[in-house]
Amino acid sequence: MAKATHDRTSQPSRRAFALTGPSVTLDPRTHAVRGDLADVRLAEQVFAPHYAAPLKARALHAISLFSDRNLSEPLAELPAGAAFEVLELAGRHAWGLAIRANLVGYVDRTALDKVSDFDS
């Protein structure tokens, strides 16, 4: 019975590659971009594994905007009725952009009300 042999010369060579194209470094405090997700409106500026279209919402009452998903590091206070563009809902938080504050962060998702349209 003949043994199968692996001839290294017949196997395709592996080449290193790099992703190229438009990508700039944006401030994640003011641009909705993380390592795993970015606002679809930034697709021509940054590369991300996933993009999300914003869902318009309003704060039902005054709420805090946080820099972390544990809702422990406050960035700003948003007044009742403040416009918020949601890009991710996960667990007890929503991640997105507080329009008037021009800040990206996390809020308690139960404090938001979905709206069909609003003036920023």
Residue pairs with C-beta under 8 A, 6 or more apart in sequence:
19 47
21 47
22 44
22 45
22 46
22 47
23 45
23 46
23 47
24 45
24 46
26 33
26 42
26 45
26 46
28 34
28 104
29 67
29 75
29 103
29 104
29 105
30 102
30 103
30 104
31 39
31 42
31 104
32 38
32 39
32 42
32 54
32 85
32 87
32 95
32 96
32 97
32 104
33 39
33 42
33 46
33 48
34 48
34 95
35 48
36 48
36 49
36 50
37 48
37 49
37 50
37 51
37 52
37 87
37 88
37 95
38 46
38 48
38 50
38 51
38 52
39 51
39 52
39 54
39 85
39 87
39 97
40 51
40 52
40 53
40 54
41 54
42 48
42 51
43 51
52 87
52 88
54 85
54 86
54 87
54 96
54 97
55 85
55 86
55 87
55 96
55 114
56 83
56 85
56 86
56 114
56 115
56 116
56 117
56 118
57 83
57 84
57 85
57 86
57 94
57 96
57 112
57 113
57 114
57 115
58 81
58 82
58 83
58 84
58 112
58 113
58 115
58 118
59 78
59 79
59 80
59 81
59 82
59 84
59 107
59 111
59 112
59 113
60 80
60 111
60 112
60 113
61 80
61 111
62 77
62 78
62 79
62 80
63 77
63 78
63 82
63 107
63 108
63 111
64 71
64 74
64 75
64 76
64 77
64 78
64 107
64 108
65 74
65 75
65 76
65 77
65 78
65 98
65 101
65 103
65 105
65 106
65 107
66 72
66 73
66 74
66 75
66 93
66 105
66 106
66 107
67 73
67 74
67 75
67 105
67 106
68 106
69 90
69 91
69 93
69 95
69 106
71 92
71 93
71 106
71 107
71 108
75 101
75 103
75 105
76 98
76 101
76 103
76 105
78 84
78 98
78 100
78 101
78 107
82 98
82 99
82 100
82 101
83 98
83 99
83 100
83 118
83 119
83 120
84 94
84 96
84 97
84 98
84 99
84 107
84 112
85 96
85 97
85 99
86 94
86 95
86 96
86 109
86 112
87 95
87 96
87 97
88 94
88 95
88 96
89 109
92 108
92 109
92 110
93 106
93 107
93 108
93 109
94 106
94 107
94 108
94 109
94 112
95 104
95 105
95 106
96 104
96 107
97 103
97 104
98 104
98 105
98 107
99 120
100 120
